[in-house]
Amino acid sequence: MRAHKALESEDTKEAQWEATRGAAIGAVKWGAASAVLGGIGFIFSPLYRGLTVQFKVYLQMSGMIVGSMIEADYRMRQYEQRVRMQRRIARDRAVWADYEKELMEIEDESPRPEQKK
């Protein structure tokens, strides 16, 4: 059963911010690319020049939205991979610490042979 307020955990907030940063960066990158392509279309294409301003804005916004979705998804996958790796490292460190502790206990319990002088 899921905990109440599961979306208010620290991991969730970090993931949300990572996706937001990715969406903003993607919108800027793909928006710039859409603007360049729009400029090229305006210079070279009489069909593009004949489009209404509203449709040109729609095309620009579509590029920005697609870019923000792609970049946000990419950032989320990178964040999830990073969190999994950190958790795996922490788990392995805990297992290794338990192993070292157990080894120290075994070494302390074992009788040591007397050293001859």
N, C-alpha and C positions, 0 to 999 in steps of 0.2 A: 504494500500500500504506500502511495506517495505521501510524503510529508506535506502538511499545510505550508504555504508560503515557500514552496520549492523554488519559485522564480526569484526569491529575494536572497538567495545564497551569494556568497562572495564570488564563487566560480561563475555563476550565471551573470552577475553584473559585469565581470571582466569580459566574458564572451560577448555580451551585448555591446560593450564599448569597442571591442575589437571589430565586430561586424559594422558598427557605425563608422569607425575610421575607414574601414575598407570601402564602405558604400560612398563616403565622401570623396575618397581618392579616386575610386572608379568613375564617379560622376564627372569629376574634373577631367580625368584623362580621356574618357570616351566623349565627353562634351567638347573638348578641344579637337579631337579627331573628327567629330561630326561637323564642327564649325569649319574646319579645313576642307572637308569633303563638300560642304555646302558652298563654300567659296569657289572651289573648283567647278562645282556644278553650275554656279551662277555665271562663271566666266565662259565655260565651254558648252553648256547645254541650254538651247532655247526652250526646251521642255521645262527645265527646272526654273528658268526665269519666268515662265508663264504660270507657275503655281502661285496660289494665294499665300499671303503672309501667314495666315493661320496654319496652313498645311506645312509650311517651312518650319514654323515653331514646333509643330507636332513632330516632324522628323528629327529636329534637334533634341527635343525632350525624350523621344524614344531612344535615341542613342545614349543619352545620359542615364536613363532608367536601366537600360540593359547593362551598361557599364557598371552601374552601382550594384546591381544584382550579382553580376559575375565576380566583381572584386570582393564584395561582402562574403560571398560563398567561399572564395579562395582564402580569404583571411580567416574565416571560421574553421575551415579544414586545417589550416596551418596551426591555429590556436589549439584545436582539439588534439592534434598530433603532439604539440609541445607539452600540453597538460598530461597526456598519456605517458610521455617519456619521463616527465618529472615524477609522476606517481610511480612508475616502474623503478626509477632510480631510488626513490625513497623506500619502496618495498624491498628492493635488493639490499640496500644499506641496512635496513632493519634485520633482514635475515642474516646478513654477514655479521652484524653486531651480536646477534643471538649465538651464532656459531662461535665467535671469538670468546664470548662469555662462557659458553659451555666448555670450550677447549681449555680456558684458564682454570675452570673448576676441576676438570679432569687432571690437569697437570699438578694442581695443588694437592689433590687427593692421592696421587700415585707416590709410592715410597721411592725415595731417591737413594741410590747406592752410596755408601760411604766412600769418600775419596781418601786414598792412601797418600801419606806424605813421605 
